[in-house]
């Protein structure tokens, strides 16, 4: 059977009139539509952590904000008011909720000692102390005061630094100032937020 566009609209109009006349009520369906799963959730604006585009995301959480209670993430979507992505997200950004709720997600620092095959959990204090100790050792071992021509350069060529795409310009400004104070010359920054 060949159906034209005009025939389709005729059938649709007759069907909607018949549904109204014979008592098909859409009010319960509309009422159910208003009760979304995010109706009682708290909305938090954030930035997608995956690439340097800096797309805005809305993270919806449910929790009573009581002390020692972690809110539960129930939904993540693109921020329609964000100028970069205007509500759209790539596949990685769309899967952000699954990354947040993943039971295999690391929540504490780990270290693998030289020669070991397994990762070991350590405290945040130990992690920061080890980072500081290794940074100082590497800086002291690779610091160059004068180049081959005898010019004072005061640079560290054994460490590099990469600023994250979800960091703000202000944070990356401070990070670059800190790294320059250590004498680093290998710096990269993805601040586009």
C-alpha positions in Angstrom: 0.0 0.0 0.0 1.3 3.4 -1.0 0.8 6.0 1.7 1.3 9.7 1.0 2.3 12.4 3.5 -1.2 13.8 3.3 -2.7 10.3 4.2 -0.4 10.0 7.2 -1.5 13.4 8.6 -5.2 12.4 8.0 -4.8 9.1 9.9 -2.8 10.9 12.7 -5.6 13.5 13.1 -8.4 11.0 13.1 -6.5 8.8 15.6 -5.9 11.7 18.1 -9.6 12.8 17.8 -10.7 9.2 18.4 -8.4 8.9 21.4 -9.9 12.1 22.9 -13.5 11.1 22.1 -13.2 7.6 23.5 -11.7 8.7 26.7 -8.0 8.1 26.4 -6.7 10.6 29.0 -3.1 11.8 28.8 -3.0 13.6 32.1 -1.7 10.6 34.1 1.1 10.2 31.5 2.0 13.9 31.8 1.9 13.7 35.6 4.3 10.7 35.6 6.6 12.6 33.2 7.1 15.4 35.7 8.3 13.0 38.5 11.8 12.4 37.1 14.5 10.5 38.9 16.4 13.7 39.4 13.5 15.6 40.9 14.9 15.5 44.4 18.6 15.5 43.4 21.1 18.2 44.0 22.7 19.7 40.8 26.4 20.3 40.7 28.2 21.9 37.8 31.6 20.5 36.9 34.0 20.0 34.0 34.5 16.8 32.1 38.0 15.4 32.9 38.8 13.6 29.7 40.3 16.0 27.1 41.3 19.6 26.7 37.9 20.8 25.4 36.6 21.4 28.9 32.9 20.5 28.4 30.5 21.4 31.1 28.6 18.6 32.9 25.8 18.5 35.4 26.2 15.9 38.1 23.0 15.0 40.1 23.4 13.5 43.5 21.0 12.3 46.2 22.0 12.6 49.8 20.7 14.3 52.9 23.9 16.4 53.4 24.4 14.9 56.8 27.9 14.7 58.3 29.9 11.6 57.2 27.4 10.8 54.5 28.6 10.7 50.9 26.1 11.8 48.3 25.2 9.2 45.7 25.6 10.1 42.0 22.5 9.2 40.1 22.9 11.0 36.8 25.4 12.9 34.7 24.6 14.9 31.6 25.9 17.8 29.5 25.4 21.3 30.8 23.1 23.1 28.3 24.2 26.5 29.6 28.0 25.8 29.1 29.4 27.8 26.1 31.8 25.0 25.0 29.5 22.0 24.5 25.9 23.5 25.0 24.6 20.3 26.6 26.3 17.7 24.3 28.9 15.2 25.5 31.1 12.8 23.6 30.9 9.0 24.4 33.6 9.4 27.1 31.8 12.3 28.8 28.5 10.4 28.6 30.0 7.5 30.5 31.3 9.7 33.3 28.7 8.4 35.8 30.0 4.8 35.3 33.5 6.0 36.0 32.4 7.7 39.2 30.5 4.7 40.5 33.0 2.1 39.4 33.9 -0.2 42.3 37.4 -0.6 40.9 38.1 3.2 41.0 41.2 4.1 43.1 40.4 6.2 46.1 43.8 6.2 47.9 47.4 6.5 46.8 49.3 3.4 45.8 53.0 2.8 45.2 54.9 0.0 43.5 58.3 -0.3 45.0 61.4 -1.2 42.8 61.4 -4.9 42.0 57.9 -5.5 43.3 55.1 -6.8 41.2 52.1 -5.7 43.3 50.8 -2.2 44.2 50.8 -1.2 47.8 48.3 1.2 49.5 50.0 4.1 51.3 48.6 7.1 53.2 48.3 10.5 51.7 51.0 11.9 54.1 53.4 9.2 52.9 52.5 9.8 49.3 53.2 13.6 49.6 56.4 13.0 51.5 57.7 10.5 48.9 56.7 12.9 46.0 58.6 15.7 47.8 61.6 13.6 48.5 61.9 12.3 44.9 61.3 15.7 43.5 64.1 17.2 45.6 66.5 14.4 44.8 65.8 14.6 41.0 66.1 18.4 41.0 69.4 18.2 42.9 70.8 15.5 40.6 69.8 17.2 37.3 70.0 20.9 38.2 72.2 22.9 35.7 73.7 26.2 37.0 75.8 27.2 34.0 75.6 26.1 30.4 78.6 25.1 28.2 79.4 28.8 27.5 79.5 29.7 31.2 76.2 31.6 31.2 74.1 31.2 34.3 70.9 29.3 33.4 69.7 27.8 36.7 67.4 25.1 35.2 66.3 21.6 36.0 66.1 19.3 33.0 65.2 16.1 34.8 61.6 17.0 35.6 58.7 18.0 33.4 55.2 19.2 34.2 51.8 18.9 32.5 48.8 21.0 33.6 45.4 19.4 33.4 42.6 20.4 31.1 40.1 20.6 33.9 42.2 22.9 35.9 41.3 26.6 35.8 43.6 29.2 34.4 44.3 30.5 37.9 45.4 27.1 39.1 47.6 26.5 36.1 49.1 30.0 36.6 50.1 29.1 40.1 51.3 25.7 39.1 53.5 27.1 36.3 54.9 29.7 38.7 55.8 26.9 41.2 57.4 24.8 38.5 59.4 27.7 37.2 60.6 28.4 40.8 62.0 24.9 40.8 63.8 25.7 37.5 61.7 23.5 35.2 61.9 24.3 31.5 59.7 21.5 30.2 56.2 22.7 30.8 52.9 22.1 29.0 49.5 23.4 29.9 46.0 22.6 28.7 44.1 25.3 30.6 41.1 26.1 28.4 38.4 26.4 31.1 
